[in-house]
Amino acid sequence: MAVGASPAYVEPHLASLRDGFATIACYNSPNSVTVAGDRAALVELSTRLAKTGTFHRMLQVDVAYHTDQVISVAGCYLQSIKGVLPSGPAKPASPLFYSSVTGKPEPSQVVRSPWYWVTNMVSPVQFSRAVGQILSDKRATEKLSFIEIGPHSALKGPLRDIAQSHQVARELGRLPDYFTALRRNENSCQDMLHLVSSLLNRGFDVDTAVVFKTTAGSSACRLVKDLPSYSFNTSRRYWHESRLATEYEHHGSAWHVLLGHKVTGTIANSLEFRNVFSLDDIPWPQDHQVHGEAIFPAAGYI
């Protein structure tokens, strides 16, 4: 069950459930959690949250992952994956792995252990804490971006909530960029190409030869990076301003709803005004109609 409330709000409800057992399975953001457990407990929790007007939604999941309910299969899971070995040794320049199990960076030897993934299955997901650690990293600069690899942009909201509550958003003056690989009911090829183009736009190094590879026998696409910059010549202005615009800019008078602006350069001892308006600006002339046409009343000229 997805619940739009903080852990501090949800935990007392979970502790006082009378029908079955439920616990927080995922800490999505400071204001969002996922609860898993016995169906009876979830129904009771749903009734309580409905009375308080708290957002909640049952998820189409039959197994309470990340809870004690899956401990019974942990041994079988360990046996099935313990023979899976990494394809090669860890590289010195490998990116940091921020664990959603511990909520902090973990070395490669921990992540490459089968026990880590068993622990991942039976433990609550510390997504909010892990993202908070990423945002606190000194390397979190203006180029920090998040990419969600999954069937839909399900984590866009939680990521936004975490970033808004973190100091890095205030320091940058904006939220970190977010991209998703796929979206529900959308063209997957277009979504992936949009992701690639967005990353290129942000200055990330993308292997375009792999992305835009062509059929065998045809020439491969090549990204051209050394095009000469265009030399813009701004020494001469090609701008012509009308007399009315010039008069308004340099000798502008106060604007009147009917008269508009005073026109300069008129005959001595005379006043001339110019105005263009519509019924959106002055709606009352539409009440003065002749043969179905709105006519400005003669009294308005006096």
C-alpha positions as CSV (number, residue, x, y, z in Angstrom):
1,M,0.0,0.0,0.0
2,A,1.3,3.4,-1.0
3,V,0.8,6.0,1.7
4,G,1.3,9.8,1.3
5,A,2.5,10.5,4.8
6,S,5.7,10.5,6.8
7,P,7.1,7.5,8.6
8,A,6.5,9.2,11.9
9,Y,2.8,9.5,11.1
10,V,2.4,5.9,9.8
11,E,4.4,4.0,12.4
12,P,1.9,4.6,15.4
13,H,-0.9,3.3,13.2
14,L,1.1,0.1,12.4
15,A,2.0,-0.5,16.0
16,S,-1.7,-0.5,17.0
17,L,-3.2,-2.7,14.3
18,R,-5.4,-5.4,15.7
19,D,-5.9,-7.6,12.5
20,G,-2.6,-9.1,11.3
21,F,0.8,-7.5,10.9
22,A,2.1,-4.7,8.6
23,T,5.3,-2.7,8.4
24,I,7.0,-0.1,6.3
25,A,8.6,-1.8,3.3
26,C,9.9,1.3,1.5
27,Y,10.9,4.7,2.7
28,N,10.1,6.6,-0.5
29,S,10.6,10.2,0.7
30,P,10.1,12.3,3.8
31,N,6.3,12.3,3.0
32,S,5.8,9.0,1.4
33,V,6.1,5.3,2.4
34,T,5.1,1.9,1.1
35,V,3.5,-0.5,3.6
36,A,3.4,-4.2,3.2
37,G,2.1,-7.1,5.3
38,D,-1.1,-9.2,5.9
39,R,-4.1,-8.2,3.8
40,A,-6.3,-7.9,6.9
41,A,-3.8,-5.4,8.4
42,L,-3.7,-3.4,5.2
43,V,-7.5,-3.3,5.1
44,E,-7.6,-2.0,8.7
45,L,-4.9,0.6,7.9
46,S,-6.8,1.7,4.8
47,T,-10.0,2.3,6.9
48,R,-8.0,4.4,9.4
49,L,-6.3,6.5,6.8
50,A,-9.6,7.1,5.0
51,K,-11.1,8.6,8.1
52,T,-8.2,11.1,8.4
53,G,-8.2,11.9,4.7
54,T,-4.7,10.6,4.2
55,F,-3.8,9.6,0.7
56,H,-3.3,5.8,0.3
57,R,-3.6,3.3,-2.5
58,M,-3.5,-0.4,-2.6
59,L,-0.8,-1.8,-4.9
60,Q,-1.3,-4.8,-7.3
61,V,1.2,-7.0,-5.5
62,D,0.6,-10.4,-4.1
63,V,3.8,-10.8,-2.0
64,A,4.9,-8.6,0.8
65,Y,8.5,-8.0,-0.4
66,H,11.0,-6.3,1.9
67,T,9.3,-7.7,5.0
68,D,9.6,-10.8,7.3
69,Q,7.1,-12.6,5.0
70,V,9.8,-13.4,2.5
71,I,12.4,-14.7,5.0
72,S,11.0,-18.2,4.4
73,V,12.4,-18.2,0.8
74,A,15.6,-16.4,1.6
75,G,17.6,-19.7,1.9
76,C,16.4,-20.9,-1.5
77,Y,17.1,-17.5,-3.0
78,L,20.7,-17.5,-1.6
79,Q,21.3,-21.0,-3.1
80,S,20.0,-19.9,-6.5
81,I,22.3,-16.9,-6.8
82,K,25.4,-17.9,-4.9
83,G,26.9,-19.3,-8.1
84,V,26.4,-16.1,-10.0
85,L,29.8,-14.4,-10.2
86,P,30.6,-10.9,-11.6
87,S,32.0,-10.9,-15.1
88,G,35.2,-9.2,-14.0
89,P,37.1,-7.5,-11.2
90,A,35.9,-4.2,-9.9
91,K,37.5,-1.2,-11.8
92,P,39.3,1.5,-9.8
93,A,37.2,4.1,-11.4
94,S,33.9,2.4,-10.8
95,P,31.1,4.7,-9.8
96,L,30.0,4.7,-6.1
97,F,27.1,2.4,-5.3
98,Y,24.6,4.1,-2.9
99,S,22.8,1.2,-1.3
100,S,19.0,1.3,-0.7
101,V,19.6,-1.4,1.9
102,T,21.9,0.5,4.2
103,G,21.2,4.0,2.9
104,K,24.9,4.8,2.3
105,P,27.7,4.1,-0.1
106,E,28.9,0.5,-0.1
107,P,32.1,-1.0,-1.6
108,S,32.0,-3.3,-4.5
109,Q,32.9,-6.4,-2.5
110,V,29.7,-5.9,-0.5
111,V,27.5,-5.4,-3.5
112,R,29.0,-8.4,-5.3
113,S,28.1,-10.7,-2.4
114,P,25.0,-12.9,-2.6
115,W,24.2,-12.1,1.0
116,Y,23.8,-8.5,0.0
117,W,20.9,-9.3,-2.4
118,V,19.3,-11.6,0.1
119,T,19.4,-8.8,2.7
120,N,18.0,-6.5,0.0
121,M,14.9,-8.8,-0.4
122,V,14.0,-9.1,3.2
123,S,14.9,-5.5,4.4
124,P,13.0,-2.3,4.0
125,V,14.1,-0.1,1.1
126,Q,15.9,3.0,2.4
127,F,15.4,4.9,-0.8
128,S,14.9,8.3,0.9
129,R,18.1,7.9,3.0
130,A,20.2,6.8,0.0
131,V,19.1,9.7,-2.2
132,G,19.8,12.0,0.7
133,Q,23.3,10.7,1.0
134,I,23.8,11.3,-2.8
135,L,22.6,14.9,-2.4
136,S,25.0,15.4,0.6
137,D,28.0,14.1,-1.4
138,K,30.4,17.0,-2.1
139,R,30.5,15.9,-5.7
140,A,26.8,16.8,-6.0
141,T,27.3,19.8,-8.3
142,E,25.0,21.6,-10.8
143,K,25.5,18.6,-13.1
144,L,23.8,16.2,-10.7
145,S,21.1,14.3,-12.5
146,F,18.9,11.3,-11.8
147,I,18.0,8.6,-14.3
148,E,15.2,6.2,-13.5
149,I,15.6,2.8,-15.2
150,G,12.3,1.1,-15.1
151,P,8.9,0.6,-16.8
152,H,7.6,4.0,-15.7
153,S,8.6,7.2,-13.9
154,A,7.3,6.0,-10.6
155,L,10.1,7.6,-8.5
156,K,9.8,11.1,-10.0
157,G,7.6,12.4,-7.2
158,P,9.6,10.9,-4.3
159,L,12.9,12.2,-5.8
160,R,11.3,15.7,-6.1
161,D,10.1,15.6,-2.4
162,I,13.6,14.4,-1.2
163,A,15.4,17.2,-3.2
164,Q,13.0,19.9,-2.0
165,S,13.6,19.0,1.6
166,H,17.4,18.9,1.1
167,Q,19.9,21.8,1.4
168,V,21.3,21.1,-2.1
169,A,18.1,22.4,-3.7
170,R,18.4,25.7,-1.8
171,E,22.1,26.0,-2.7
172,L,21.6,25.3,-6.4
173,G,18.4,27.4,-6.6
174,R,16.7,24.5,-8.4
175,L,16.0,20.8,-8.2
176,P,18.4,18.3,-9.8
177,D,17.5,17.1,-13.3
178,Y,15.4,14.0,-13.6
179,F,15.1,11.7,-16.6
180,T,13.3,8.4,-17.1
181,A,14.0,5.6,-19.5
182,L,10.4,4.5,-20.1
183,R,6.9,5.7,-19.4
184,R,3.7,3.8,-19.3
185,N,1.6,3.7,-22.5
186,E,4.3,5.7,-24.4
187,N,6.5,4.7,-27.3
188,S,9.6,3.1,-25.7
189,C,11.9,3.9,-28.6
190,Q,11.0,7.6,-28.5
191,D,11.4,7.7,-24.7
192,M,14.9,6.2,-24.9
193,L,15.9,8.6,-27.6
194,H,14.5,11.5,-25.6
195,L,16.6,10.3,-22.7
196,V,19.8,10.2,-24.8
197,S,19.1,13.7,-26.3
198,S,18.5,15.1,-22.9
199,L,21.7,13.8,-21.5
200,L,23.6,15.1,-24.5
201,N,21.9,18.5,-24.0
202,R,23.2,18.5,-20.4
203,G,26.8,17.8,-21.6
204,F,27.1,14.2,-20.6
205,D,29.3,11.9,-22.6
206,V,27.0,9.5,-24.4
207,D,28.1,6.6,-26.7
208,T,26.1,7.7,-29.7
209,A,27.6,5.1,-31.9
210,V,25.7,2.4,-29.8
211,V,22.5,4.4,-29.6
212,F,22.3,5.3,-33.3
213,K,24.0,2.2,-34.8
214,T,22.8,1.3,-38.3
215,T,22.3,-1.9,-40.1
216,A,25.3,-3.9,-41.2
217,G,27.0,-2.6,-44.3
218,S,25.9,1.0,-44.0
219,S,28.0,3.8,-42.7
220,A,27.8,4.4,-38.9
221,C,26.7,7.7,-37.5
222,R,29.4,9.9,-36.1
223,L,28.9,12.7,-33.7
224,V,30.7,15.9,-34.9
225,K,32.1,17.9,-32.0
226,D,34.6,20.2,-33.7
227,L,32.3,22.4,-35.9
228,P,33.5,26.0,-36.0
229,S,31.5,28.4,-33.9
230,Y,29.4,31.0,-35.8
231,S,30.8,34.5,-35.8
232,F,28.0,36.8,-35.0
233,N,28.5,40.4,-36.0
234,T,26.6,42.8,-33.7
235,S,28.4,46.0,-34.6
236,R,25.4,47.2,-36.8
237,R,21.8,47.2,-35.7
238,Y,19.1,46.4,-38.2
239,W,16.2,47.7,-36.2
240,H,13.6,50.2,-37.2
241,E,11.3,51.7,-34.6
242,S,8.1,53.3,-35.6
243,R,7.4,57.0,-34.7
244,L,4.6,56.0,-32.3
245,A,6.9,53.6,-30.5
246,T,9.7,56.1,-30.3
247,E,7.3,58.8,-28.9
248,Y,5.9,56.5,-26.3
249,E,9.3,55.3,-25.2
250,H,10.9,58.7,-24.9
251,H,8.0,61.1,-24.3
252,G,5.4,58.7,-23.0
253,S,2.5,60.2,-21.1
254,A,0.2,58.6,-18.6
255,W,-2.3,56.2,-20.1
256,H,-6.0,56.8,-19.9
257,V,-8.5,53.9,-20.4
258,L,-10.4,55.9,-23.1
259,L,-8.0,58.5,-24.4
260,G,-4.9,56.3,-24.4
261,H,-1.6,58.2,-24.7
262,K,-1.0,61.9,-25.7
263,V,0.4,62.3,-29.2
264,T,3.4,64.7,-29.4
265,G,4.2,67.0,-32.3
266,T,0.6,68.3,-32.7
267,I,-0.6,71.8,-33.7
268,A,0.0,74.4,-31.0
269,N,-2.8,74.8,-28.4
270,S,-4.3,71.5,-29.4
271,L,-4.4,68.1,-27.8
272,E,-4.4,64.8,-29.6
273,F,-4.6,61.3,-28.1
274,R,-4.3,57.9,-29.6
275,N,-5.8,54.6,-28.2
276,V,-6.5,51.2,-29.5
277,F,-8.7,49.0,-27.3
278,S,-11.0,46.0,-27.5
279,L,-14.1,44.9,-25.7
280,D,-11.8,42.8,-23.5
281,D,-10.3,46.1,-22.2
282,I,-13.6,48.1,-22.0
283,P,-16.5,45.7,-21.9
284,W,-19.4,48.3,-21.5
285,P,-19.6,49.4,-25.2
286,Q,-21.1,46.0,-26.0
287,D,-24.3,47.1,-24.3
288,H,-24.6,49.9,-26.9
289,Q,-25.5,48.1,-30.2
290,V,-26.9,49.3,-33.5
291,H,-28.2,46.5,-35.8
292,G,-26.4,43.9,-33.7
293,E,-23.1,45.7,-33.8
294,A,-21.4,47.2,-30.8
295,I,-20.9,51.0,-31.5
296,F,-19.0,53.4,-29.4
297,P,-21.6,55.9,-28.1
298,A,-21.5,59.5,-29.3
299,A,-21.7,60.7,-25.7
300,G,-18.3,59.0,-25.2
301,Y,-16.7,61.6,-27.5
302,I,-18.0,64.6,-25.5
